[in-house]
Each structure stands twice: as structure tokens, then as C-alpha cells.
Amino acid sequence: AEDADRLYLMFPIWASKSVPAMNAFVRDPKADFQKKEVYIITFQASPDFKNSVKVHDYIGNFVRKSGGIVKETYAMQGGNMNVFIGDEKIRERMDKVRWDEL
């Protein structure tokens, strides 16, 4: 990610919290967000996106502490635990992401 100007952090929300793998990634001192535009995209089973703002803020704070710029955050509904919602529904949700800046 050293050469990248933009990063997309995509991960599920489990039990109203960010997943351990993403927590470890953003806490890693080697994670270099310096001057990078970061987009945070989360998926969760809850249709009301309960706690997504809290999770976005939590991860975003690590990004900012490492010199990154959180450009956008997106909360999307996925399937229940161990349930795949299907390619079509995932594409519908991903169409909401601002990919036009690529």
C-alpha cells in the first residue's frame, strides 16, 4: 500500500464492533496511512446499521493518527452470520460507493 494514494478498508461488523483482523491491521505500527485517502466500508446484518458510526469513528481515529484522511464512510447491510446474500445484492450495495474518483 506504500505506492497507493487511496485505500478502501472493507470489513464486517460483528456484535456491533469492528472485526479483530481490522483492529489489528489499523493498530499495527507498520500500517502507513500517511497522506492517503481512506474509504471505510462496513457490512452488517442489522438493517438499521446499529453502531456503524461508532465503528467508523473507531477505525477512522487510527487512520487519522497515522496521518491518513478519511474521505467517506459507508454502512451496508450484508447477510446474517454464515449467510451469503448473493452477488446481485452485493453489487447493488457497492454501486453506492463513490468509485468515480478512481
N, C-alpha and C positions, 0 to 999 in steps of 0.2 A: 504494500500500500504506500510505500515510500514515494513513488512517482505519481500517485493519484492526487488529483485536486479535489475529488468528490468521493465520498463514501456513503454507502447505503447499509445501515445496520438493520437487519430484518430478523425478528425473533418472536417467539410466542410469549404470551403472558400466562403464567401458571399460578394458580391460587392467588391472584391479584398482585403478583410480583414478577420481576424480570427473571429469566431463567439463569441458573448458576453459570452456565457457559458464557453468557453475555456479560454477567457481572465480572467474571474472571478476566475476560478479554479487555474490558474498558479500564479495569484496575491495574492491569499489567503495566509496569513502568516502561516497557518497550512499545506500548501502543502509542503511535505517533499520530496525533490529530492536528498537529501544528499547521495552522493556516488552511486546513481542509474544510470544505463544506460537507456537513454531515446531515443525512436524512434518516430519521428514526421511524421505522415501520414495524408496528406490532400487530399480532393476530391473537385473538382470544375467543373463547366460546360465548362469553357474555354479550348479548346484543346491545346492552346499554353501555358497553365499554367501561365498566366499573374499574376504577383505579388506573386507567390508561394514562391519564395526565400525570399522576404521581410517578408511574414507571418512566414515562418520557422525561420528566424532570430529573429523576434519579440518574438515568443514563446520560442525559444531556449535561448534567453537572460534571461528570467525569470527562466528557468530551471537551467542555469549556475549560476545565482545569488543565487540560493537556494542550490548550491553545487552539482547539477547533471551534468552528462556527456551526451551531445547529440552525440549519436553514428551514426545515419543515419537519413536522411530525404527523404521522398517520396512524390512526387506530382502526383496525379492520376486524370484522367478525370471521373467525375460522370455524372449524368443526369442534365438536366435543372431543374429549380426550380419546385418542386412538381412532378417530373417525375422519376419513378424508372427504372433504366436501366436493371434490371434483375439480377438474381443470377449468371448466367453464366458469364456475363461481369464483375461482381464484383469479382468473383473467378479468372478470368484471370488477373485482375489488382493486386489482393492480392498475386498472385503467384510471383510477382516481389519483394515482401518484404522478407528480409533475416530472415526466421523463423528457419533456420538451427541451430541457437545458443540456441534454447530452451532446 
